[in-house]
């Protein structure tokens, strides 16, 4: 049986500042888990956050790291990725699920009245993604079984909007 590898990993925080996620992704334990999954290219979309410290000692020569702040569209980055790790924004979730990519959503616990957490929990319960917090990301990567994730039903943004409306009770 061939082991699936996730050579190209894309991390996005959208247009927000979620430095905690970016800082966590660049820690030794997370990098070791990404390496175990087969990561060779790590692209970080850091939004409005500060540039992270990229340590050659942690990433070595076997993981290429690229980062950028904002651009018009990240759909090409999503399509080229084997695995996406994202903040819990509905727009990012729509794009990743629509592209059929395995998705780990990392919830920003510092946001007040966080409906993003509720959305991530529901999409996880429905089997479409995995979700965690920055502090549990390493464990989520260690225990992840992406083969068990369901493909989000193909369709338009309107279908996702209906899903959100139903979830929110409208």
Secondary structure as a PSIPRED ss2 file (coil, helix, strand):
# PSIPRED VFORMAT (PSIPRED V4.0)

   1 X C   1.000  0.000  0.000
   2 X C   1.000  0.000  0.000
   3 X C   1.000  0.000  0.000
   4 X C   1.000  0.000  0.000
   5 X C   1.000  0.000  0.000
   6 X C   1.000  0.000  0.000
   7 X C   1.000  0.000  0.000
   8 X E   0.000  0.000  1.000
   9 X E   0.000  0.000  1.000
  10 X E   0.000  0.000  1.000
  11 X E   0.000  0.000  1.000
  12 X E   0.000  0.000  1.000
  13 X C   1.000  0.000  0.000
  14 X C   1.000  0.000  0.000
  15 X C   1.000  0.000  0.000
  16 X C   1.000  0.000  0.000
  17 X C   1.000  0.000  0.000
  18 X C   1.000  0.000  0.000
  19 X H   0.000  1.000  0.000
  20 X H   0.000  1.000  0.000
  21 X H   0.000  1.000  0.000
  22 X H   0.000  1.000  0.000
  23 X H   0.000  1.000  0.000
  24 X H   0.000  1.000  0.000
  25 X H   0.000  1.000  0.000
  26 X C   1.000  0.000  0.000
  27 X C   1.000  0.000  0.000
  28 X H   0.000  1.000  0.000
  29 X H   0.000  1.000  0.000
  30 X H   0.000  1.000  0.000
  31 X H   0.000  1.000  0.000
  32 X H   0.000  1.000  0.000
  33 X H   0.000  1.000  0.000
  34 X H   0.000  1.000  0.000
  35 X H   0.000  1.000  0.000
  36 X H   0.000  1.000  0.000
  37 X C   1.000  0.000  0.000
  38 X C   1.000  0.000  0.000
  39 X C   1.000  0.000  0.000
  40 X C   1.000  0.000  0.000
  41 X E   0.000  0.000  1.000
  42 X E   0.000  0.000  1.000
  43 X E   0.000  0.000  1.000
  44 X E   0.000  0.000  1.000
  45 X E   0.000  0.000  1.000
  46 X C   1.000  0.000  0.000
  47 X C   1.000  0.000  0.000
  48 X C   1.000  0.000  0.000
  49 X C   1.000  0.000  0.000
  50 X C   1.000  0.000  0.000
  51 X C   1.000  0.000  0.000
  52 X C   1.000  0.000  0.000
  53 X C   1.000  0.000  0.000
  54 X C   1.000  0.000  0.000
  55 X C   1.000  0.000  0.000
  56 X H   0.000  1.000  0.000
  57 X H   0.000  1.000  0.000
  58 X H   0.000  1.000  0.000
  59 X H   0.000  1.000  0.000
  60 X C   1.000  0.000  0.000
  61 X C   1.000  0.000  0.000
  62 X C   1.000  0.000  0.000
  63 X C   1.000  0.000  0.000
  64 X E   0.000  0.000  1.000
  65 X E   0.000  0.000  1.000
  66 X E   0.000  0.000  1.000
  67 X E   0.000  0.000  1.000
  68 X E   0.000  0.000  1.000
  69 X C   1.000  0.000  0.000
  70 X C   1.000  0.000  0.000
  71 X C   1.000  0.000  0.000
  72 X C   1.000  0.000  0.000
  73 X C   1.000  0.000  0.000
  74 X C   1.000  0.000  0.000
  75 X H   0.000  1.000  0.000
  76 X H   0.000  1.000  0.000
  77 X H   0.000  1.000  0.000
  78 X H   0.000  1.000  0.000
  79 X H   0.000  1.000  0.000
  80 X H   0.000  1.000  0.000
  81 X C   1.000  0.000  0.000
  82 X C   1.000  0.000  0.000
  83 X E   0.000  0.000  1.000
  84 X E   0.000  0.000  1.000
  85 X E   0.000  0.000  1.000
  86 X E   0.000  0.000  1.000
  87 X C   1.000  0.000  0.000
  88 X C   1.000  0.000  0.000
  89 X C   1.000  0.000  0.000
  90 X H   0.000  1.000  0.000
  91 X H   0.000  1.000  0.000
  92 X H   0.000  1.000  0.000
  93 X H   0.000  1.000  0.000
  94 X H   0.000  1.000  0.000
  95 X H   0.000  1.000  0.000
  96 X H   0.000  1.000  0.000
  97 X H   0.000  1.000  0.000
  98 X H   0.000  1.000  0.000
  99 X C   1.000  0.000  0.000
 100 X C   1.000  0.000  0.000
 101 X C   1.000  0.000  0.000
 102 X E   0.000  0.000  1.000
 103 X E   0.000  0.000  1.000
 104 X E   0.000  0.000  1.000
 105 X E   0.000  0.000  1.000
 106 X E   0.000  0.000  1.000
 107 X E   0.000  0.000  1.000
 108 X C   1.000  0.000  0.000
 109 X C   1.000  0.000  0.000
 110 X C   1.000  0.000  0.000
 111 X C   1.000  0.000  0.000
 112 X C   1.000  0.000  0.000
 113 X C   1.000  0.000  0.000
 114 X C   1.000  0.000  0.000
 115 X H   0.000  1.000  0.000
 116 X H   0.000  1.000  0.000
 117 X H   0.000  1.000  0.000
 118 X H   0.000  1.000  0.000
 119 X H   0.000  1.000  0.000
 120 X H   0.000  1.000  0.000
 121 X H   0.000  1.000  0.000
 122 X H   0.000  1.000  0.000
 123 X H   0.000  1.000  0.000
 124 X H   0.000  1.000  0.000
 125 X H   0.000  1.000  0.000
 126 X C   1.000  0.000  0.000
 127 X C   1.000  0.000  0.000
 128 X C   1.000  0.000  0.000
 129 X C   1.000  0.000  0.000
 130 X E   0.000  0.000  1.000
 131 X E   0.000  0.000  1.000
 132 X E   0.000  0.000  1.000
 133 X E   0.000  0.000  1.000
 134 X H   0.000  1.000  0.000
 135 X H   0.000  1.000  0.000
 136 X H   0.000  1.000  0.000
 137 X H   0.000  1.000  0.000
 138 X H   0.000  1.000  0.000
 139 X H   0.000  1.000  0.000
 140 X H   0.000  1.000  0.000
 141 X H   0.000  1.000  0.000
 142 X H   0.000  1.000  0.000
 143 X H   0.000  1.000  0.000
 144 X C   1.000  0.000  0.000
 145 X C   1.000  0.000  0.000
 146 X H   0.000  1.000  0.000
 147 X H   0.000  1.000  0.000
 148 X H   0.000  1.000  0.000
 149 X C   1.000  0.000  0.000
 150 X C   1.000  0.000  0.000
 151 X C   1.000  0.000  0.000
 152 X C   1.000  0.000  0.000
 153 X C   1.000  0.000  0.000
 154 X C   1.000  0.000  0.000
 155 X C   1.000  0.000  0.000
 156 X C   1.000  0.000  0.000
 157 X H   0.000  1.000  0.000
 158 X H   0.000  1.000  0.000
 159 X H   0.000  1.000  0.000
 160 X H   0.000  1.000  0.000
 161 X H   0.000  1.000  0.000
 162 X H   0.000  1.000  0.000
 163 X H   0.000  1.000  0.000
 164 X H   0.000  1.000  0.000
 165 X H   0.000  1.000  0.000
 166 X H   0.000  1.000  0.000
 167 X H   0.000  1.000  0.000
 168 X H   0.000  1.000  0.000
 169 X C   1.000  0.000  0.000
 170 X C   1.000  0.000  0.000
